[in-house]
Amino acid sequence: METESECPVDVSILVPTFNCRAYLDRCLVSLLIQRVSKEIVVVDDGSTDDTRSLLDLYAAHHPGVIRVIYQEHSGTPGSPRNRALAHARGRYVFFCDADDYLGPEALSRMLATADRNGADIVLGKVVGHGRRAPESMFRESADQVTLLGSTVYNSLLCFKLFRREMLERHGVRFDETLRVGEDMVFTSHAYCHADVISVVSDYDCYHLVSRPDGSSVMQEQGSRDPLAWLRMARVPIGLMARHIPPGSLRDHLLLRHFRLDVFDQLGAPLLAADEADREKIAFEAADICDEWLTEGVIERLGAADRLRVESLHDLDRLVRLAQVETATLHHRLTTLEWDGDRLVIGGHVSLDGFEGEASLLLRERASRQERRVPITRVADLFSVSIPVAALPSGMWDVYAAVDCEGVRRLARLGSERAPGLDRPAPRFTSGIVALPYLTRQHGNLSVDVGGHLARVPASVRLAEAGWLRDGLRVDGVVEVAGEPAAVAVRDLIWRERRSGREWRAAATQTAAGAFRSVSRWPAAGIWDSYLELDVGGPPVRFPVKIGDLGRLPAPATWWSGLARWSARPYATAVNRRLSASVRAVTPLTLLRRLLHRAR
């Protein structure tokens, strides 16, 4: 194999195809417009539609870029992918299915990340169109993540950028005996040998498409047969365990397989199976647990999966847990209002066919910390009063929760609600702003404590200004959510309009809704004023407006050394914001003026 410096292209894009004529145009065009040094290797796995004529046409119009290989139908996705990989010549390879497509900047962004970090694998954000896409590993971009310290192993799709030398050195290939799950084997093997893994999450790189006709392998009847899936899952689990010694890392990776491959089959798939198959599914899951489940994995499991482990040899109990897990959770928001400083939330919550203990669960979006709030409940009606100012600063999502049989069912509250119900006004209390709102896409209820994302309603008005020996005195009035808010005052910020330079002047509270600040500017320029507030979250700033009652002093002058300074406070024409025009005249300035006049 040639060294990386001898590779003729940067990226080999490998495309397996079988009867994808309807989607192939979009796929190939999205690959051709990638602005990287590339080759596109297409392996047709014995298509019987018009795929071949289209591939011949593309190859003829793009010689040296598109290479097409034809083979007899193998029946598994691993065969054409392996063959495409055998013909790849790039430093990196990227697998793309023929019914999917790439964002225009996908490979340029991923390749730049790979080269900057010396990455062996780069994950680019995947978005689904009618198909579920992995999300947890794409919350933020990262130059380098570890398997133990991240969730990248949750995604075993092969739609990633792989360093080809790494794949060749370790013999990483697709399992050609598997009709589904072959990419799990390939990707888990590659992860085991990757020294550097990077993530690109700020761009939609890979578009995962569901075929409307249901003709893809993963959409075929029985493609997710639970018994077959459990038997398939043994392959990547065993392969990973051969490369990763026992310990925290192996337990972390095993957790992914148990949660997503093993215990997932004990939910809805178990209920859909007949009695005889249910016993086989439970036996297969128990056998995998006997071989691979460790105490380290059990410690990492959620409550519901721990119950499954305890019930593996009790089929009736497993079925009962699956029924609780799949029962419809009914919820409806009917009341959302303030009672003083407490947010009152009321509505309906019930679990279809089961009795359980209902509550509200508040989950902070960034830290994932949770607060369970017991509710007053009559039948399926509930009401709860929450002192939101006592919550830690953050974005709190509100869930309806029902605990039954040891299983907690959750659903975001608010998407179903009484007609005309809207969010209440923001509330400012104890120096903290709380902003209940309904999310734009689904109408789910959240509470922004501290003004992290929602707009903080505030006003800052000039009451009076005058000159002191130390500079310009600014007396103002500040309100947040209609309440006096001088307790939240931090600094008066002066921002120079042209350079963007900022100057801070301390502001102090003089009354419940009044503040004072004294300023002297460090340089000449046009300075716009903003009052910075601490309302429980990140600092927020608002322009100081000059109302009808605001009074401005006449311009002032003073000497500093040989320089004569002048400052003129004024109201801007458009929004009557307090600004100041500051000038400095030095002997050099006067000399320049004289020379200019002499010309």
Order of alpha helices (4+ residues) and beta strands (2+ residues): beta-alpha-beta-alpha-beta-alpha-beta-beta-alpha-beta-beta-beta-beta-alpha-alpha-beta-beta-alpha-alpha-alpha-alpha-alpha-alpha-alpha-beta-beta-beta-beta-beta-beta-beta-beta-beta-beta-beta-beta-beta-beta-beta-beta-beta-beta-beta-beta-beta-beta-alpha
